[in-house]
């Protein structure tokens, strides 16, 4: 865990040889925030690519939900989780919400920028009181891959420019309706890039199942009827 490249970093490098990483537009924000604050929190839905993107910047890493040493370390010497080359990525930190305050104090002590990256697919329970992190943390919100990131748009036309009244000259070949519908069904999940439409449908359906049966109840702290949740989504 104290090595500059723990096991999970090597695992991601191996995966990278098999599945090419797609650059994300949000990388500029992450880079800028690392230069501005001691810690950066990356938030976003499950499987949108937070960890893969964060590893492009991290020089050491611990995955709280996978490393079997974490429970022992949290019970004995939590500061060990913060030891490593920086920026140090702490993935799924919300499993132990007190990590937030350990990182906050460490940032205060080090008085340096770009020390930590925290990733989470969900927020800690509401009954956990966290310091705001003002002055120590900056927050980056990630989403699934955009049309431009997927390589289907040049990005020449930007909403920000249109709101300013600017309309650049451009030409782009039309996209067939069938292709557009197919890509909407597959979605922008990085893990589905090489899946068939049929497989993507099954995986996306499973994603919704988990939202209905598990996540909605966990987030609210109240047992929800999966049938009613599914009806609400529909």
C-alpha positions in Angstrom: 0.0 0.0 0.0 2.9 2.3 0.5 4.6 1.7 -2.8 4.4 4.5 -5.4 2.5 2.1 -7.6 0.3 -0.3 -5.6 -1.2 -3.5 -7.1 -4.4 -1.8 -8.3 -2.4 0.8 -10.3 -0.6 -2.0 -12.2 -4.0 -3.7 -12.7 -5.4 -0.5 -14.4 -2.2 -0.2 -16.5 -2.8 -3.8 -17.7 -6.4 -3.1 -18.4 -5.2 0.0 -20.4 -3.3 -2.3 -22.7 -6.5 -4.1 -23.5 -9.0 -1.2 -23.5 -7.7 2.1 -24.8 -8.5 5.0 -22.5 -10.6 7.8 -24.1 -9.6 11.3 -23.1 -12.3 13.2 -21.3 -13.1 16.9 -21.7 -13.3 17.2 -17.9 -9.6 16.5 -17.6 -8.8 20.2 -18.0 -11.0 21.0 -15.0 -9.3 18.3 -12.9 -5.9 19.5 -13.9 -6.8 23.1 -13.0 -8.4 22.1 -9.7 -5.3 20.1 -8.7 -3.3 23.2 -9.2 -5.7 25.3 -7.2 -6.6 23.1 -4.2 -5.0 20.5 -1.9 -7.7 17.9 -2.7 -10.1 17.3 -5.6 -13.4 15.4 -5.2 -14.7 13.8 -8.4 -18.4 12.9 -8.3 -20.6 11.2 -10.8 -22.8 8.2 -11.5 -21.5 4.7 -11.1 -19.5 3.4 -14.1 -19.1 6.8 -15.8 -15.3 6.6 -15.8 -14.3 8.5 -12.7 -11.7 6.1 -11.5 -10.2 5.6 -15.0 -9.9 9.3 -15.5 -8.5 9.9 -12.0 -5.8 7.4 -12.5 -4.5 9.5 -15.4 -3.4 12.0 -12.8 -2.7 9.9 -9.7 0.8 8.7 -8.8 -0.5 6.3 -6.1 -3.8 4.8 -5.3 -5.9 2.9 -2.7 -9.3 1.4 -3.5 -11.2 1.5 -0.3 -13.9 -1.0 -1.3 -11.4 -3.6 -2.7 -8.3 -3.5 -0.5 -8.8 -6.0 2.3 -6.2 -4.1 4.5 -8.4 -1.0 4.7 -10.7 -2.1 7.6 -7.6 -3.0 9.7 -5.9 0.2 8.9 -9.0 2.3 9.6 -9.2 0.6 13.0 -5.6 1.1 13.9 -3.8 3.9 12.0 -6.0 5.6 9.3 -3.2 8.0 8.4 -1.5 5.2 6.6 -4.1 5.5 3.9 -2.8 8.9 3.0 0.8 7.8 2.6 2.0 7.6 -1.0 3.2 9.6 -4.0 0.9 12.6 -4.8 -1.6 13.1 -6.2 -2.8 10.1 -4.2 -6.2 8.7 -5.4 -8.6 7.4 -2.7 -11.3 5.6 -4.6 -14.8 5.0 -3.0 -13.8 6.9 0.1 -17.4 7.1 1.1 -17.2 3.6 2.5 -15.4 5.2 5.4 -16.7 8.8 5.5 -14.3 9.8 8.2 -11.6 9.7 5.5 -12.8 13.1 4.4 -11.7 14.8 7.6 -8.4 12.9 7.6 -7.7 14.3 4.2 -8.8 17.7 5.2 -6.4 17.9 8.1 -3.6 16.4 6.1 -4.1 19.1 3.4 -3.9 21.7 6.2 -0.7 20.2 7.5 1.1 19.8 4.2 0.1 23.3 2.9 0.6 22.0 -0.7 -1.6 21.8 -3.8 -2.7 18.6 -5.6 -2.2 16.2 -2.8 -5.3 14.0 -3.1 -8.0 12.9 -5.5 -11.2 11.4 -4.0 -13.7 9.5 -6.1 -17.1 8.3 -5.1 -20.2 6.9 -6.8 -22.4 8.0 -3.9 -22.5 10.4 -1.0 -22.0 9.2 2.6 -25.1 8.7 4.8 -26.8 12.0 5.8 -26.2 11.3 9.4 -22.4 11.7 8.8 -21.4 15.3 9.5 -18.6 16.4 7.3 -16.7 19.6 7.4 -17.4 21.5 4.2 -13.8 21.3 3.0 -13.9 24.9 1.9 -10.4 26.1 1.0 -9.1 22.5 0.9 -11.4 20.7 -1.6 -12.6 21.6 -5.1 -15.3 19.5 -6.8 -15.6 18.1 -10.3 -18.8 16.6 -11.6 -18.4 13.9 -14.2 -21.0 12.4 -16.5 -21.0 9.6 -19.1 -19.1 10.0 -22.3 -20.4 12.8 -24.5 -21.1 12.6 -28.2 -17.8 14.5 -28.8 -15.8 12.2 -26.5 -17.2 9.2 -28.3 -15.8 10.7 -31.6 -19.2 11.3 -33.2 -19.0 15.1 -33.0 -16.2 17.6 -33.8 -17.2 19.9 -31.0 -17.1 22.9 -33.2 -20.6 24.1 -32.2 -20.7 24.8 -28.5 -23.8 25.8 -26.5 -21.7 28.4 -24.7 -20.9 30.1 -28.1 -24.5 29.9 -29.2 -25.6 31.6 -26.0 -23.2 34.4 -26.8 -24.8 34.8 -30.3 -21.9 33.2 -32.0 -22.6 30.7 -34.8 -19.5 29.2 -36.4 -19.5 28.0 -40.0 -19.3 24.2 -40.2 -20.3 21.2 -42.2 -20.9 17.8 -40.8 -22.2 14.8 -42.6 -25.6 13.7 -41.4 -26.0 10.8 -39.0 -28.7 8.2 -39.7 -31.6 7.9 -37.4 -30.9 4.2 -36.8 -27.3 4.9 -35.7 -28.5 7.7 -33.4 -31.1 5.5 -31.7 -28.6 2.7 -31.4 -26.1 4.9 -29.6 -28.8 6.3 -27.3 -29.7 2.8 -26.3 -26.0 1.9 -25.6 -25.4 5.2 -23.9 -22.1 6.9 -22.9 -20.9 4.3 -20.4 -17.2 3.6 -21.0 -17.7 -0.1 -20.2 -20.2 -0.5 -23.0 -18.1 0.9 -25.9 -17.4 -2.5 -27.4 -20.7 -4.2 -26.5 -23.4 -5.1 -29.0 -26.7 -3.2 -28.7 -28.3 -6.4 -27.4 -25.7 -6.8 -24.6 -25.8 -3.1 -23.8 -29.6 -3.3 -23.4 -29.2 -6.1 -20.9 -26.5 -4.4 -18.9 -28.4 -1.1 -18.8 -31.5 -2.9 -17.7 -29.4 -4.4 -14.9 -28.2 -1.0 -13.9 -31.8 0.2 -13.6 -32.6 -2.9 -11.5 -29.9 -2.0 -9.0 -31.1 1.6 -8.8 -34.7 0.4 -8.0 -33.8 -2.4 -5.7 -30.8 -1.1 -3.8 -29.6 2.4 -4.4 -32.8 4.3 -3.9 -33.3 2.7 -0.5 -29.7 3.2 0.5 -29.6 6.9 -0.5 -32.8 7.8 1.3 -32.2 5.5 4.3 -35.8 4.2 3.8 -36.7 0.9 2.4 -38.4 1.6 -1.0 -40.7 -0.6 -2.9 -38.7 -1.5 -6.1 -42.0 -1.8 -8.1 -43.0 1.8 -7.2 -39.5 3.1 -7.8 -39.6 1.5 -11.3 -43.0 3.0 -12.0 -41.6 6.4 -11.0 -38.7 6.1 -13.3 -40.9 4.9 -16.2 
